[in-house]
Amino acid sequence: MIRIAPAARKKQIPPPIIKNRYVLVEEIGRGKTAKVHRAWDRKNDSEVAVKLPIVPECLLAKEIFENEGNALGQVRHPNIVQIIEHGESEFGRFIVMELVKGRCLNDIMARRMLSLKKRLMVLADLCNALAAMHEAGIVHRDVKPKNIIVCEDERAKLLDFGYANVRSGFSCKHLTRERFGSPFYSAPELTINSGDPRLDVYSLGIMMYEMLLKNAPLRVMIAIRLLEIQHSFKHLKRQVFTGRISQLAGEIIEAAVHKDPLKRYNSAAAMGETLQMLLRNIE
């Protein structure tokens, strides 16, 4: 008589734990060099986000993680993701942050889900975030819709500080110009070691253009990008606004994306003040 052994019970693998404190629950995001997990903080009984390198041995990833941890540790603001801890673990470098619940601005823009006023409020939130960063001596240098979350309470939060210039300069020795920044949103004068706040102002101006016209003028060859933008302000009136609002919106974008950095807004705070004037004109 042949006996058939009962099916073996599937062995459950315990979830990974960082520093004997953060229990990884599920992966919720992934980029070129890093992945983000929703996790449980056993010390504070709360949900957090844990960022880990995809390849722990990658020297570039290590430098980016260290740079981001240092940048986030120097500024606290309601429109910037808050860091809890960063360091080294058995999984390589890690960053623990608040778990931001909401939707990526890139997805929201693709679905055209925000009213005009809410789009401007998001831009105003980002001006506030960048102003706080710049005051702390930090330039983000990778401001783009993919790095922004619109929370459930409709506040915007800025994420991903891996390329930030922190006071004394950028510390990544293994980063090449080809892998740095996001061409569609980067100022033309951006270099690996540059740290002028007007780099972020430029990126925000590009985003404003894209958000208000509800199209993507930047999906063109980088060589003609500036020319296209500079000749498109005349279309704002018939595509988006009327009267005084149209004029002010065009002036804000033009002052943010001017090819000469000295002719841009000299700070995100200055751009934010003009945006607030625009918001007051919108019902």
C-alpha positions, 0 to 999 in steps of 0.5 A: 500500500502506497501512502501519500504524505500530506502536503507540506505546509508552506513555510512562512518567511518572516518580513525583513526588519531594519535595525530591529525596529522597522518591519518591511510590509510591502514595496510601494515605489521604485526608481533607478537606484532605490525602492520604497517600502511601507513599513511598521515602526515597532518603537512608535507603533506607526506606519513609516516609509523605508527607502533602500538601495536596489543594489546595496553595493552600488557606490553611487547609491550609497552617496545619494542616500547619504546626501539625501539623509543629510539634506532632509535632516537639516530642514523641517517643513509641512511641504517637505517629507520628514525624515525619521532616521538614516544610516547603515543596515544589513540591507545597505544604506537606508532612510526612514521617512514619514509615510506620505499618503496621497497621489504622485503629481505626475499621475494627477497631471496626466489625468487632469484631476486638479482645478485651476485654483488647486494647481496654483495652490500646489505650486504655492506649496512648492514655493514654500517648501523650496524657500525653506530649503534655500534658507537652510542652504539646500538646493533640490536640483531635481524638482519635477512632478514625479518627486511631488506627492499631493496628500489626501488633505491636498497639501503638496509634499516635496520628496527625493533629495538625493541630488540636493546641493547641501551647503558645502557642495555635492558629495557624489564622486560617482555621478556623471553629468549624463545621469544627473538631473531630469533634462526636461526640468533642469536649468541649462546652466545646471552642473554637478557642483552648482548650487544656485537656488534659481535652479529650482526656480527654473524647474518650478517655472517649467512645471507651472507652464506644463500644469497650466497649459495641461500639455507637455511642451517639454517632450521635444528635443532639448535643443529647442526647449527654451525657444518653444517656451519663450514663444508660448506665453502669447498662447496663455490668454486663449488657452488658460486665462483671461485679462489680468490673470493671463498677464500675471501668469505669463509674467510669473513663468517668464520670470522663472524660466528666463535663460539668464539666471540673473533675470529670474526670480532670485528666490522661490519666496519671491516667486511664491509672493507673486503666485499668491497675488495670482491666487487672490484673483481666482474665485 
